[in-house]
Amino acid sequence: MANPYKTREGGATVTVFVPYDCRNNCPFCINKQEYADMSGFSLEKICASIERMDGITPYCDFVFTGGEPMANLNSLQIMLDKIPTTHRVFINTTLPVFEDQTEDDILRFFEHNKEKITCVNISRHMQKYVQESPDELIARLPVPRRVNCVLYKKYPSEQLPAFVERWKGKGVTIQFRYDYTDTTPENLYREDDDQILHDLKKYFTYHGLDGCRMRNGYHFEHDGVEITYHKTLPYSTIVETGEDGVTYDILYDILIKQNGDIHSDWTGVMMDVDAYEKVVFEPNDQKWIEQC
């Protein structure tokens, strides 16, 4: 650690990488290589790290990702059971249905955890990279749900209205995502050459922009469907000198890796967990920048 830690009120978001893989090969996924060798992965150590982070920041958000969190419902349940109800919990998933995992299994899992899961974020893309479970299953989930769609490279922009129409009446919101591996501090808020933003403004009703140092969201609506266009930097630490004259590592995301190690960034930086127990809190800097 180069500097003392600072984070927003409540604590940095804790993203948990589940210790088992998915069956997908999405071209924009940077996590796949981490699952090539699963030796050292440990459910027990992940659970211990979840408990440690809960002890330090008992009101932070937890996000489960991978891999595929729902490829092993028993293990996912064990990890969820370690998280008290003071936290918001999100699951990033393709909502997989296997020969040995039926739609009813998935529905039972969410029914059992509906008081704990804040939202399930379901990957559905305009170009199909995964075997998709039925849209009707998504509509039946007893928890809030959002469809995440990465607009990757030369996406078929003329199909944007049809993609949104697909989700009408299914109780979901949509988040279109910029390929964050291409995001920089210089282009995070740059609009002139952002083709995705221009395409979305062409087809949908624009309502405004919110954001912070690290990420932002352009908000739209189409025939009752809420839409967000999300951009974020490919790392999660901002180095900044505060009004007190102290230079801080300001953390937005903390990662619990597949082996239970705790990182302070997406770029492989190990966190000084003892130092994080003395973290300085600042007000949440996410705010509306423009409203229409």
C-alpha positions as CSV (number, residue, x, y, z in Angstrom):
1,M,0.0,0.0,0.0
2,A,1.5,3.3,-1.0
3,N,-1.1,5.6,0.8
4,P,-3.7,5.3,3.5
5,Y,-7.1,4.1,2.3
6,K,-10.2,6.2,1.8
7,T,-13.6,5.0,0.5
8,R,-17.2,6.2,0.3
9,E,-19.7,5.9,3.1
10,G,-20.7,2.3,3.7
11,G,-17.5,1.0,2.2
12,A,-16.1,0.0,-1.1
13,T,-18.1,-2.6,-3.1
14,V,-16.8,-6.1,-2.5
15,T,-16.8,-8.3,-5.6
16,V,-16.5,-12.0,-5.0
17,F,-15.1,-14.2,-7.8
18,V,-16.7,-17.6,-7.3
19,P,-14.3,-20.6,-7.2
20,Y,-15.8,-22.4,-10.2
21,D,-15.9,-21.6,-13.9
22,C,-18.6,-20.9,-16.5
23,R,-19.1,-22.7,-19.8
24,N,-18.9,-19.5,-21.8
25,N,-16.2,-17.8,-23.8
26,C,-17.4,-14.2,-24.2
27,P,-14.7,-12.3,-26.2
28,F,-14.8,-9.2,-23.9
29,C,-14.3,-11.3,-20.7
30,I,-10.9,-10.7,-19.1
31,N,-11.7,-13.2,-16.2
32,K,-11.7,-16.4,-18.3
33,Q,-7.9,-16.8,-18.1
34,E,-8.1,-16.8,-14.3
35,Y,-10.2,-20.0,-14.5
36,A,-7.8,-21.9,-16.7
37,D,-6.0,-23.3,-13.6
38,M,-8.4,-23.8,-10.7
39,S,-5.8,-25.3,-8.3
40,G,-5.8,-23.2,-5.1
41,F,-9.4,-22.1,-5.4
42,S,-11.1,-22.3,-2.0
43,L,-14.7,-21.9,-1.0
44,E,-13.7,-22.0,2.6
45,K,-11.1,-19.2,2.2
46,I,-13.6,-17.1,0.2
47,C,-16.1,-17.4,3.1
48,A,-13.5,-16.4,5.6
49,S,-12.7,-13.3,3.5
50,I,-16.4,-12.4,3.2
51,E,-16.7,-12.5,7.0
52,R,-13.6,-10.3,7.3
53,M,-15.0,-7.7,5.0
54,D,-18.3,-7.8,6.7
55,G,-16.5,-7.1,10.0
56,I,-14.8,-4.0,8.6
57,T,-17.6,-2.5,6.6
58,P,-20.9,-4.1,7.7
59,Y,-23.0,-2.0,5.2
60,C,-21.0,-2.4,1.9
61,D,-22.4,-4.0,-1.2
62,F,-21.4,-7.5,-2.3
63,V,-21.4,-8.6,-5.9
64,F,-20.9,-12.2,-7.0
65,T,-19.3,-12.8,-10.4
66,G,-17.0,-15.3,-12.1
67,G,-16.9,-17.5,-13.8
68,E,-20.6,-18.2,-13.3
69,P,-22.1,-17.8,-9.8
70,M,-25.1,-19.9,-10.6
71,A,-23.2,-22.8,-12.0
72,N,-23.0,-24.3,-8.5
73,L,-26.1,-23.3,-6.5
74,N,-24.9,-25.2,-3.4
75,S,-21.6,-23.3,-3.2
76,L,-23.3,-20.0,-3.9
77,Q,-25.8,-20.6,-1.1
78,I,-22.9,-21.2,1.3
79,M,-21.3,-17.9,0.4
80,L,-24.6,-16.0,0.6
81,D,-25.3,-17.4,4.0
82,K,-22.1,-15.7,5.2
83,I,-23.5,-12.2,4.4
84,P,-25.8,-10.5,6.9
85,T,-28.9,-8.6,5.8
86,T,-27.2,-5.2,6.4
87,H,-25.6,-5.6,3.0
88,R,-27.0,-5.2,-0.5
89,V,-26.2,-8.3,-2.6
90,F,-26.0,-8.5,-6.4
91,I,-25.4,-11.5,-8.7
92,N,-23.9,-11.3,-12.2
93,T,-25.0,-14.3,-14.2
94,T,-26.0,-15.7,-17.5
95,L,-28.8,-17.6,-15.7
96,P,-27.6,-21.0,-16.9
97,V,-29.9,-24.0,-17.3
98,F,-28.1,-27.3,-17.4
99,E,-29.1,-31.0,-17.7
100,D,-28.8,-31.2,-13.9
101,Q,-30.1,-27.7,-13.2
102,T,-33.6,-26.9,-14.2
103,E,-35.6,-23.7,-14.4
104,D,-37.4,-24.9,-11.3
105,D,-34.1,-25.2,-9.4
106,I,-33.3,-21.6,-10.3
107,L,-36.7,-20.4,-9.2
108,R,-36.5,-22.2,-5.9
109,F,-33.0,-20.7,-5.3
110,F,-34.2,-17.2,-5.8
111,E,-37.4,-17.7,-3.9
112,H,-35.3,-19.0,-0.9
113,N,-33.0,-15.9,-1.1
114,K,-35.4,-13.2,-2.3
115,E,-35.1,-11.2,1.0
116,K,-31.3,-11.1,0.6
117,I,-30.7,-10.6,-3.1
118,T,-31.0,-6.9,-4.1
119,C,-30.8,-7.5,-7.8
120,V,-29.7,-10.1,-10.3
121,N,-27.8,-8.8,-13.3
122,I,-28.4,-11.1,-16.3
123,S,-26.0,-11.0,-19.3
124,R,-27.9,-10.9,-22.6
125,H,-26.1,-9.5,-25.7
126,M,-27.2,-8.4,-29.2
127,Q,-24.7,-10.9,-30.5
128,K,-25.2,-14.2,-28.8
129,Y,-22.1,-15.5,-27.0
130,V,-23.8,-17.9,-24.5
131,Q,-26.5,-20.5,-24.4
132,E,-29.4,-18.5,-23.1
133,S,-32.2,-19.6,-20.8
134,P,-35.7,-18.5,-21.8
135,D,-36.7,-14.9,-21.4
136,E,-39.8,-16.1,-19.6
137,L,-37.6,-17.5,-16.8
138,I,-36.2,-14.0,-16.3
139,A,-39.7,-12.6,-16.0
140,R,-40.6,-15.1,-13.4
141,L,-37.7,-14.4,-11.0
142,P,-39.0,-13.2,-7.6
143,V,-36.2,-10.6,-7.2
144,P,-35.4,-7.3,-9.0
145,R,-33.6,-8.0,-12.3
146,R,-31.6,-6.1,-14.9
147,V,-30.4,-7.2,-18.3
148,N,-26.7,-6.3,-19.0
149,C,-25.7,-5.9,-22.6
150,V,-22.1,-5.1,-23.7
151,L,-22.1,-3.2,-26.9
152,Y,-18.9,-4.7,-28.2
153,K,-17.0,-3.4,-31.2
154,K,-19.2,-3.3,-34.4
155,Y,-22.5,-4.1,-32.7
156,P,-25.7,-4.0,-34.9
157,S,-27.0,-0.6,-33.9
158,E,-30.1,-0.8,-36.0
159,Q,-31.2,-3.7,-33.8
160,L,-31.2,-1.6,-30.6
161,P,-35.0,-0.9,-30.7
162,A,-35.8,-4.6,-31.2
163,F,-33.5,-5.6,-28.3
164,V,-35.3,-3.2,-26.0
165,E,-38.8,-4.2,-27.3
166,R,-37.8,-7.8,-26.4
167,W,-37.9,-6.9,-22.7
168,K,-41.1,-5.0,-22.6
169,G,-43.5,-6.4,-20.0
170,K,-40.9,-8.6,-18.4
171,G,-40.2,-6.3,-15.4
172,V,-36.6,-5.7,-16.2
173,T,-34.4,-2.7,-16.6
174,I,-31.6,-2.6,-19.3
175,Q,-28.0,-1.6,-18.9
176,F,-26.0,-1.2,-22.0
177,R,-22.3,-1.3,-21.2
178,Y,-19.3,0.2,-22.9
179,D,-16.3,-2.2,-23.3
180,Y,-14.6,-1.0,-20.1
181,T,-11.2,-2.4,-21.2
182,D,-11.2,0.6,-23.6
183,T,-12.3,3.2,-21.1
184,T,-9.8,5.9,-19.9
185,P,-10.1,9.0,-17.7
186,E,-9.9,11.0,-20.9
187,N,-12.9,9.4,-22.6
188,L,-15.0,8.5,-19.6
189,Y,-17.1,11.6,-20.1
190,R,-16.2,12.5,-23.7
191,E,-19.4,12.5,-25.8
192,D,-18.5,13.8,-29.2
193,D,-17.0,10.6,-30.5
194,D,-19.0,8.2,-28.4
195,Q,-20.9,6.3,-31.1
196,I,-22.9,4.3,-28.6
197,L,-24.2,7.4,-26.9
198,H,-25.2,8.9,-30.3
199,D,-27.0,5.7,-31.3
200,L,-28.9,5.5,-28.0
201,K,-30.0,9.2,-28.3
202,K,-31.2,8.4,-31.8
203,Y,-33.5,5.7,-30.7
204,F,-34.5,6.4,-27.1
205,T,-35.6,9.3,-24.9
206,Y,-32.7,10.8,-23.0
207,H,-33.3,11.8,-19.4
208,G,-29.8,12.7,-18.1
209,L,-26.4,11.8,-16.8
210,D,-25.1,10.8,-13.3
211,G,-21.5,9.9,-12.4
212,C,-18.4,10.2,-10.2
213,R,-14.7,10.0,-10.7
214,M,-14.8,6.3,-11.6
215,R,-18.0,5.6,-13.6
216,N,-21.1,7.1,-15.0
217,G,-24.6,6.4,-16.4
218,Y,-26.6,7.9,-19.2
219,H,-30.3,7.4,-18.5
220,F,-32.9,6.7,-21.1
221,E,-36.5,5.4,-21.4
222,H,-38.4,3.6,-24.2
223,D,-42.0,2.8,-23.9
224,G,-41.9,2.2,-20.2
225,V,-38.5,0.4,-20.2
226,E,-35.7,2.0,-18.1
227,I,-32.3,2.1,-19.9
228,T,-28.9,3.0,-18.7
229,Y,-25.7,3.4,-20.7
230,H,-22.9,2.6,-18.3
231,K,-19.2,3.4,-18.6
232,T,-16.5,2.6,-16.0
233,L,-12.7,2.7,-15.7
234,P,-10.9,-0.7,-15.9
235,Y,-9.4,-0.1,-12.4
236,S,-10.9,1.0,-9.2
237,T,-8.4,3.1,-7.2
238,I,-8.0,6.9,-7.5
239,V,-5.0,8.5,-5.9
240,E,-5.9,11.9,-4.6
241,T,-4.7,14.4,-2.0
242,G,-7.5,15.5,0.4
243,E,-8.2,18.9,2.0
244,D,-6.3,17.5,5.0
245,G,-3.1,17.4,2.9
246,V,-2.9,13.6,3.0
247,T,-2.7,11.6,-0.2
248,Y,-5.1,8.7,-0.2
249,D,-5.7,5.6,-2.2
250,I,-9.5,6.0,-2.8
251,L,-11.1,2.6,-3.3
252,Y,-14.3,2.0,-5.2
253,D,-14.1,-1.8,-5.5
254,I,-12.5,-4.6,-3.4
255,L,-12.1,-8.1,-4.9
256,I,-12.2,-11.4,-3.1
257,K,-10.4,-13.7,-5.5
258,Q,-11.0,-17.4,-6.2
259,N,-8.4,-18.4,-3.6
260,G,-9.7,-16.1,-1.0
261,D,-7.0,-13.4,-1.4
262,I,-8.3,-9.8,-1.0
263,H,-7.3,-7.3,-3.7
264,S,-7.8,-3.5,-3.7
265,D,-8.1,-3.2,-7.4
266,W,-8.9,-5.1,-10.6
267,T,-5.3,-4.9,-11.7
268,G,-3.9,-7.5,-9.3
269,V,-3.1,-5.2,-6.3
270,M,-3.2,-7.1,-3.0
271,M,-5.0,-5.1,-0.3
272,D,-3.5,-4.4,3.2
273,V,-6.6,-5.6,5.0
274,D,-5.3,-4.5,8.4
275,A,-4.8,-0.9,7.1
276,Y,-8.4,-1.0,5.6
277,E,-9.7,-1.4,9.1
278,K,-8.6,2.2,9.6
279,V,-10.1,3.4,6.3
280,V,-11.3,7.1,6.1
281,F,-14.8,7.6,4.8
282,E,-16.0,10.3,2.5
283,P,-19.5,11.2,1.1
284,N,-20.6,9.2,-1.9
285,D,-19.5,11.3,-4.9
286,Q,-22.1,9.8,-7.3
287,K,-24.3,12.7,-8.4
288,W,-26.6,13.9,-11.1
289,I,-24.6,15.9,-13.6
290,E,-27.3,16.6,-16.2
291,Q,-31.1,16.1,-16.0
292,C,-33.5,16.6,-18.8
